[in-house]
């Protein structure tokens, strides 16, 4: 029975500490969130385009090497 009381009290302490810590957090405003979201979306598309080009070039290079060695 004391284990349950200790567990309940430690859970209660944890939740109270969590609430206090969340009150100390500095949350970004809407403009900051929109700005960072735009940067992330742009970065995703930029990296996707980059990897698409690199994949195409490497694929063409590997195909040429394989064709060179298999046609003879």
C-alpha positions in Angstrom: 0.0 0.0 0.0 2.9 2.4 0.7 4.3 1.7 -2.8 1.0 3.0 -4.3 1.1 6.1 -2.1 4.7 6.8 -3.1 3.9 6.3 -6.8 0.9 8.6 -6.6 2.9 11.3 -4.8 5.9 11.1 -7.1 3.5 11.3 -10.1 1.8 14.3 -8.6 5.2 15.9 -8.0 6.3 15.2 -11.6 3.1 16.8 -13.0 3.6 19.9 -10.8 7.2 20.2 -11.9 6.1 19.8 -15.5 3.6 22.5 -15.2 6.2 24.9 -13.7 8.7 24.1 -16.4 6.1 24.6 -19.2 5.3 28.1 -17.7 9.0 29.0 -18.2 9.1 28.1 -21.8 9.4 31.0 -24.3 7.0 30.1 -27.1 7.5 31.5 -30.6 4.9 33.9 -32.0 2.9 33.2 -35.2 5.3 35.2 -37.4 8.3 33.2 -36.2 6.5 29.9 -36.8 5.4 30.9 -40.3 9.0 32.0 -41.1 10.6 28.8 -39.9 7.9 26.7 -41.6 8.6 28.4 -44.9 12.3 27.8 -44.5 11.7 24.1 -43.8 9.3 23.7 -46.8 11.8 25.4 -49.1 14.7 23.3 -47.8 12.8 20.1 -48.4 12.0 21.0 -52.0 15.6 22.2 -52.6 17.1 19.0 -51.3 14.6 16.9 -53.2 15.5 18.7 -56.4 19.2 18.3 -55.6 18.9 14.6 -54.9 16.7 14.1 -58.1 19.5 15.6 -60.2 22.3 13.7 -58.5 20.3 10.4 -58.8 19.7 11.0 -62.5 23.4 11.8 -63.1 24.6 8.8 -61.1 22.0 6.5 -62.7 23.0 7.6 -66.2 26.7 7.1 -65.3 26.1 3.6 -63.9 24.0 2.7 -67.0 26.8 3.9 -69.3 29.4 1.8 -67.4 27.2 -1.3 -67.4 26.4 -0.8 -71.1 30.1 -0.4 -71.9 31.0 -3.7 -70.2 28.0 -5.8 -71.3 28.0 -4.9 -75.0 31.5 -6.2 -75.6 
